[in-house]
Amino acid sequence: MPMLQEILNDREDQYGSAAVNFAQAGRGWGAILGIDDIPAYKVALMLDFFKSIRCVANPAYEDSWLDKLGYTRHGMDIALSDEP
């Protein structure tokens, strides 16, 4: 099983900062819903919940579990920092 930090580093290399990506998603989702921006840490929680649904549908698929770990880690890091 790949280490969580390896996965997070790979995703950051591919997509950039999770905090920035989640803040952008929160702005976009807020605009679509006609509400204020959704904070980045809440975006992480929402993505984690989506992966939870996938884990229920296919509990043997390791990738969904690893993604959940990543979203939880990013959400915690964002909530405990001054990142966007």
DSSP file (Angstrom, degrees, kcal/mol; ACC not computed):
  #  RESIDUE AA STRUCTURE BP1 BP2  ACC     N-H-->O    O-->H-N    N-H-->O    O-->H-N    TCO  KAPPA ALPHA  PHI   PSI    X-CA   Y-CA   Z-CA
    1    1 A M              0   0    0      0, 0.0     3,-0.1     0, 0.0     2,-0.0   0.000 360.0 360.0 360.0 130.4    0.0    0.0    0.0
    2    2 A P        -     0   0    0      0, 0.0     2,-0.2     0, 0.0     3,-0.0  -0.344 360.0-104.8 -65.7 149.1    1.4    3.4   -0.9
    3    3 A M     >  -     0   0    0      1,-0.1     4,-1.8     4,-0.0     3,-0.4  -0.495  24.3-123.2 -73.6 143.5    2.2    5.8    1.9
    4    4 A L  H  > S+     0   0    0      1,-0.2     4,-2.8     2,-0.2     5,-0.2   0.900 110.8  53.4 -55.0 -45.7   -0.3    8.6    2.4
    5    5 A Q  H  > S+     0   0    0      1,-0.2     4,-2.6     2,-0.2    -1,-0.2   0.867 105.9  54.1 -62.8 -35.3    2.4   11.3    2.1
    6    6 A E  H  > S+     0   0    0     -3,-0.4     4,-2.4     2,-0.2    -1,-0.2   0.922 110.8  46.4 -61.0 -43.8    3.6    9.8   -1.2
    7    7 A I  H  X S+     0   0    0     -4,-1.8     4,-2.7     2,-0.2    -2,-0.2   0.929 112.7  49.0 -65.0 -46.1    0.0   10.0   -2.6
    8    8 A L  H  X S+     0   0    0     -4,-2.8     4,-2.3     1,-0.2    -2,-0.2   0.908 111.9  49.2 -61.7 -41.5   -0.4   13.6   -1.4
    9    9 A N  H  X S+     0   0    0     -4,-2.6     4,-2.3    -5,-0.2    -1,-0.2   0.917 111.3  49.5 -63.6 -43.2    2.9   14.6   -2.9
   10   10 A D  H  X S+     0   0    0     -4,-2.4     4,-1.9     1,-0.2    -2,-0.2   0.921 111.3  48.7 -62.0 -44.3    2.0   13.0   -6.2
   11   11 A R  H  X S+     0   0    0     -4,-2.7     4,-3.0     1,-0.2     5,-0.4   0.897 111.0  50.7 -63.6 -39.4   -1.4   14.8   -6.3
   12   12 A E  H  X S+     0   0    0     -4,-2.3     4,-2.2     1,-0.2    -1,-0.2   0.898 109.0  51.4 -65.6 -39.0    0.2   18.1   -5.4
   13   13 A D  H  < S+     0   0    0     -4,-2.3    -1,-0.2     1,-0.2    -2,-0.2   0.884 117.8  39.7 -62.0 -37.5    2.7   17.6   -8.2
   14   14 A Q  H  < S+     0   0    0     -4,-1.9    -2,-0.2    -5,-0.2    -1,-0.2   0.874 134.9  14.3 -79.0 -39.3   -0.1   16.9  -10.6
   15   15 A Y  H  < S-     0   0    0     -4,-3.0    -3,-0.2     1,-0.3    -2,-0.2   0.503  97.0-123.8-121.6  -8.5   -2.7   19.4   -9.5
   16   16 A G     <  -     0   0    0     -4,-2.2    -1,-0.3    -5,-0.4    -2,-0.1  -0.462  66.1  -1.2  90.1-168.5   -1.1   22.0   -7.3
   17   17 A S     >  -     0   0    0      1,-0.1     4,-2.6    -2,-0.1     5,-0.2  -0.322  52.9-149.2 -62.5 128.4   -2.0   23.0   -3.7
   18   18 A A  H  > S+     0   0    0      2,-0.2     4,-3.2     1,-0.2     5,-0.3   0.892  99.3  56.6 -62.9 -39.2   -5.0   21.2   -2.3
   19   19 A A  H  > S+     0   0    0      1,-0.2     4,-2.0     2,-0.2    -1,-0.2   0.915 110.8  43.1 -60.1 -42.8   -5.9   24.3   -0.2
   20   20 A V  H  > S+     0   0    0      2,-0.2     4,-2.4     1,-0.2    -2,-0.2   0.930 115.1  49.4 -68.4 -45.4   -6.0   26.4   -3.3
   21   21 A N  H  X S+     0   0    0     -4,-2.6     4,-2.4     1,-0.2    -2,-0.2   0.917 112.6  47.2 -59.2 -44.5   -7.9   23.8   -5.3
   22   22 A F  H  X S+     0   0    0     -4,-3.2     4,-2.5     2,-0.2    -1,-0.2   0.880 110.7  51.7 -67.8 -37.5  -10.5   23.3   -2.5
   23   23 A A  H  X S+     0   0    0     -4,-2.0     4,-2.0    -5,-0.3    -1,-0.2   0.907 110.6  49.2 -63.5 -40.9  -10.9   27.1   -2.1
   24   24 A Q  H  X S+     0   0    0     -4,-2.4     4,-2.5     2,-0.2    -2,-0.2   0.916 111.3  48.9 -64.1 -43.0  -11.5   27.4   -5.9
   25   25 A A  H  X S+     0   0    0     -4,-2.4     4,-3.3     1,-0.2     5,-0.3   0.913 109.3  53.3 -62.0 -41.9  -14.1   24.6   -5.7
   26   26 A G  H  X S+     0   0    0     -4,-2.5     4,-2.0     2,-0.2    12,-1.6   0.876 110.0  47.4 -62.2 -38.5  -15.8   26.3   -2.7
   27   27 A R  H  X S+     0   0    0     -4,-2.0     4,-2.3    10,-0.2    -1,-0.2   0.932 115.3  45.5 -66.1 -45.5  -16.1   29.5   -4.7
   28   28 A G  H  X S+     0   0    0     -4,-2.5     4,-2.5     2,-0.2    -2,-0.2   0.926 114.5  46.2 -64.9 -45.8  -17.5   27.7   -7.7
   29   29 A W  H  X S+     0   0    0     -4,-3.3     4,-2.3     1,-0.2    -1,-0.2   0.898 112.3  51.9 -65.2 -39.3  -19.9   25.5   -5.7
   30   30 A G  H  X>S+     0   0    0     -4,-2.0     5,-2.8    -5,-0.3     4,-1.0   0.918 110.4  48.7 -61.1 -42.7  -21.1   28.6   -3.8
   31   31 A A  H  <5S+     0   0    0     -4,-2.3     3,-0.5     3,-0.2    -2,-0.2   0.918 111.3  49.2 -64.0 -43.4  -21.7   30.5   -7.0
   32   32 A I  H  <5S+     0   0    0     -4,-2.5    -1,-0.2     1,-0.2    -2,-0.2   0.901 116.4  42.5 -61.7 -40.7  -23.6   27.6   -8.5
   33   33 A L  H  <5S-     0   0    0     -4,-2.3    -1,-0.2    -5,-0.2    -2,-0.2   0.564 110.8-121.2 -83.4  -9.1  -25.8   27.3   -5.4
   34   34 A G  T  <5S+     0   0    0     -4,-1.0     2,-0.2    -3,-0.5    -3,-0.2   0.851  75.3 111.5  70.6  34.3  -26.2   31.0   -5.0
   35   35 A I  S   <S-     0   0    0     -5,-2.8    -1,-0.3     1,-0.2     3,-0.1  -0.735  76.6 -73.1-126.7 175.9  -24.6   31.1   -1.6
   36   36 A D  S    S-     0   0    0     -2,-0.2    -1,-0.2     1,-0.2    -3,-0.1  -0.203  71.7 -71.0 -61.9 163.7  -21.4   32.4    0.0
   37   37 A D        -     0   0    0     -7,-0.1   -10,-0.2     1,-0.1    -1,-0.2  -0.250  48.1-122.1 -54.5 143.1  -18.2   30.5   -0.8
   38   38 A I        -     0   0    0    -12,-1.6    -8,-0.1   -15,-0.1     5,-0.1  -0.814  35.1-110.7 -87.2 124.7  -17.9   27.1    0.8
   39   39 A P    >>  -     0   0    0      0, 0.0     4,-1.9     0, 0.0     3,-0.8  -0.213  22.2-117.7 -58.8 147.5  -14.7   27.1    3.0
   40   40 A A  H 3> S+     0   0    0     44,-0.5     4,-2.1     1,-0.3     5,-0.1   0.847 113.6  55.5 -56.2 -39.0  -11.9   24.9    1.8
   41   41 A Y  H 3> S+     0   0    0      1,-0.2     4,-1.7     2,-0.2    -1,-0.3   0.854 107.6  50.1 -66.4 -31.4  -12.0   22.7    4.8
   42   42 A K  H <> S+     0   0    0     -3,-0.8     4,-2.5     2,-0.2    -1,-0.2   0.848 105.8  55.9 -73.3 -33.3  -15.7   22.0    4.2
   43   43 A V  H  X S+     0   0    0     -4,-1.9     4,-2.7     2,-0.2     5,-0.2   0.931 106.6  51.3 -59.4 -44.3  -15.0   21.1    0.6
   44   44 A A  H  X S+     0   0    0     -4,-2.1     4,-2.4     1,-0.2    -2,-0.2   0.908 110.3  48.7 -59.2 -42.0  -12.5   18.5    2.0
   45   45 A L  H  X S+     0   0    0     -4,-1.7     4,-2.3     2,-0.2    -1,-0.2   0.891 111.0  50.1 -64.9 -39.2  -15.3   17.1    4.2
   46   46 A M  H  X S+     0   0    0     -4,-2.5     4,-2.0     2,-0.2    -2,-0.2   0.907 111.8  47.3 -66.6 -41.5  -17.7   17.0    1.3
   47   47 A L  H  X S+     0   0    0     -4,-2.7     4,-2.1     2,-0.2    -2,-0.2   0.890 110.6  52.9 -66.2 -38.8  -15.2   15.2   -0.9
   48   48 A D  H  X S+     0   0    0     -4,-2.4     4,-1.9    -5,-0.2    -2,-0.2   0.914 108.1  50.8 -60.6 -42.9  -14.5   12.8    2.0
   49   49 A F  H  X S+     0   0    0     -4,-2.3     4,-1.9     2,-0.2    -2,-0.2   0.904 107.3  53.5 -62.7 -40.7  -18.2   12.1    2.3
   50   50 A F  H  X S+     0   0    0     -4,-2.0     4,-1.7     1,-0.2    -1,-0.2   0.913 109.0  48.8 -59.3 -42.5  -18.4   11.3   -1.4
   51   51 A K  H  X S+     0   0    0     -4,-2.1     4,-2.3     1,-0.2    -1,-0.2   0.839 104.9  59.6 -66.8 -31.5  -15.6    8.8   -1.0
   52   52 A S  H  X S+     0   0    0     -4,-1.9     4,-2.0     2,-0.2    -1,-0.2   0.914 103.6  51.1 -60.2 -42.0  -17.5    7.3    1.9
   53   53 A I  H  X S+     0   0    0     -4,-1.9     4,-2.0     1,-0.2    -1,-0.2   0.905 110.2  49.2 -61.4 -41.5  -20.4    6.6   -0.4
   54   54 A R  H  X S+     0   0    0     -4,-1.7     4,-2.3     1,-0.2    -1,-0.2   0.874 108.0  54.2 -66.4 -36.0  -18.0    4.9   -2.8
   55   55 A C  H  < S+     0   0    0     -4,-2.3    -1,-0.2     2,-0.2    -2,-0.2   0.868 108.0  49.9 -65.5 -36.0  -16.5    2.8    0.0
   56   56 A V  H  < S+     0   0    0     -4,-2.0    -1,-0.2     1,-0.2    -2,-0.2   0.911 112.2  47.9 -66.5 -41.2  -19.9    1.6    0.9
   57   57 A A  H  < S+     0   0    0     -4,-2.0    -2,-0.2     1,-0.3    -1,-0.2   0.856 135.2  10.2 -68.1 -35.1  -20.6    0.7   -2.7
   58   58 A N    ><  +     0   0    0     -4,-2.3     3,-1.8    -5,-0.1    -1,-0.3  -0.616  66.4 175.1-146.3  80.6  -17.2   -1.1   -3.1
   59   59 A P  T 3  S+     0   0    0      0, 0.0    -3,-0.1     0, 0.0    -4,-0.1   0.656  78.5  61.6 -66.2 -15.1  -15.4   -1.6    0.2
   60   60 A A  T 3  S+     0   0    0      1,-0.0     2,-1.0    -5,-0.0    -5,-0.1   0.489  75.7 102.3 -89.1  -2.6  -12.7   -3.6   -1.3
   61   61 A Y    X>  -     0   0    0     -3,-1.8     4,-0.9     1,-0.2     3,-0.9  -0.710  55.3-166.0 -88.1 102.6  -11.5   -0.8   -3.6
   62   62 A E  H 3> S+     0   0    0     -2,-1.0     4,-2.3     1,-0.2     3,-0.3   0.812  77.9  67.6 -59.2 -36.6   -8.4    0.5   -1.9
   63   63 A D  H 3> S+     0   0    0      1,-0.2     4,-2.5     2,-0.2    -1,-0.2   0.865  98.0  52.3 -56.9 -39.8   -8.1    3.7   -3.9
   64   64 A S  H <> S+     0   0    0     -3,-0.9     4,-2.2     2,-0.2    -1,-0.2   0.896 109.5  49.5 -64.7 -39.1  -11.3    5.2   -2.4
   65   65 A W  H  X S+     0   0    0     -4,-0.9     4,-2.1    -3,-0.3    -2,-0.2   0.910 111.4  49.0 -64.9 -41.9  -10.0    4.5    1.1
   66   66 A L  H  X S+     0   0    0     -4,-2.3     4,-2.2     1,-0.2    -2,-0.2   0.901 109.6  51.8 -65.1 -40.5   -6.7    6.2    0.3
   67   67 A D  H  X S+     0   0    0     -4,-2.5     4,-2.8    -5,-0.2     5,-0.2   0.911 107.1  53.8 -61.1 -42.0   -8.6    9.2   -1.2
   68   68 A K  H  X S+     0   0    0     -4,-2.2     4,-2.5     1,-0.2     5,-0.2   0.923 107.8  50.3 -57.8 -44.8  -10.6    9.5    2.0
   69   69 A L  H  X S+     0   0    0     -4,-2.1     4,-2.6     1,-0.2    -1,-0.2   0.920 111.1  49.4 -59.1 -43.5   -7.4    9.6    4.0
   70   70 A G  H  X S+     0   0    0     -4,-2.2     4,-2.8     2,-0.2     5,-0.2   0.922 110.7  48.1 -63.2 -45.6   -6.1   12.3    1.8
   71   71 A Y  H  X S+     0   0    0     -4,-2.8     4,-2.7     1,-0.2    -1,-0.2   0.900 112.7  49.5 -63.5 -39.4   -9.2   14.5    2.0
   72   72 A T  H  X S+     0   0    0     -4,-2.5     4,-2.5    -5,-0.2    -2,-0.2   0.933 112.4  47.6 -63.3 -45.5   -9.2   14.1    5.8
   73   73 A R  H  X S+     0   0    0     -4,-2.6     4,-2.6    -5,-0.2    -2,-0.2   0.930 114.2  46.1 -61.9 -46.3   -5.6   15.1    6.0
   74   74 A H  H  X S+     0   0    0     -4,-2.8     4,-2.8     2,-0.2     5,-0.2   0.926 111.9  51.6 -63.3 -44.2   -6.0   18.1    3.7
   75   75 A G  H  X S+     0   0    0     -4,-2.7     4,-2.7    -5,-0.2    -2,-0.2   0.918 112.1  46.2 -59.0 -44.1   -9.1   19.2    5.6
   76   76 A M  H  X S+     0   0    0     -4,-2.5     4,-2.0     2,-0.2    -1,-0.2   0.937 113.1  49.1 -63.3 -47.1   -7.4   19.0    8.9
   77   77 A D  H  < S+     0   0    0     -4,-2.6     6,-0.2     1,-0.2    -2,-0.2   0.903 114.5  45.4 -60.7 -41.4   -4.3   20.9    7.6
   78   78 A I  H >< S+     0   0    0     -4,-2.8     3,-1.4     1,-0.2     5,-0.3   0.929 112.4  50.3 -67.0 -45.8   -6.4   23.6    6.1
   79   79 A A  H 3< S+     0   0    0     -4,-2.7    -1,-0.2     1,-0.3    -2,-0.2   0.825 113.7  46.0 -63.5 -31.2   -8.6   24.0    9.1
   80   80 A L  T 3< S+     0   0    0     -4,-2.0    -1,-0.3    -5,-0.2     2,-0.2   0.317 112.3  57.8 -95.6   9.2   -5.6   24.3   11.4
   81   81 A S  S <  S-     0   0    0     -3,-1.4    -3,-0.0    -4,-0.1    -4,-0.0  -0.622  85.4-111.8-126.0-175.6   -3.7   26.8    9.2
   82   82 A D  S    S+     0   0    0     -2,-0.2    -4,-0.1     2,-0.0    -3,-0.1   0.137  70.7 129.2-104.0  17.4   -4.1   30.2    7.6
   83   83 A E              0   0    0     -5,-0.3    -2,-0.1    -6,-0.2   -43,-0.1  -0.226 360.0 360.0 -68.2 163.4   -4.3   28.8    4.1
   84   84 A P              0   0    0      0, 0.0   -44,-0.5     0, 0.0    -1,-0.1   0.524 360.0 360.0 -62.6 360.0   -7.2   29.9    1.8
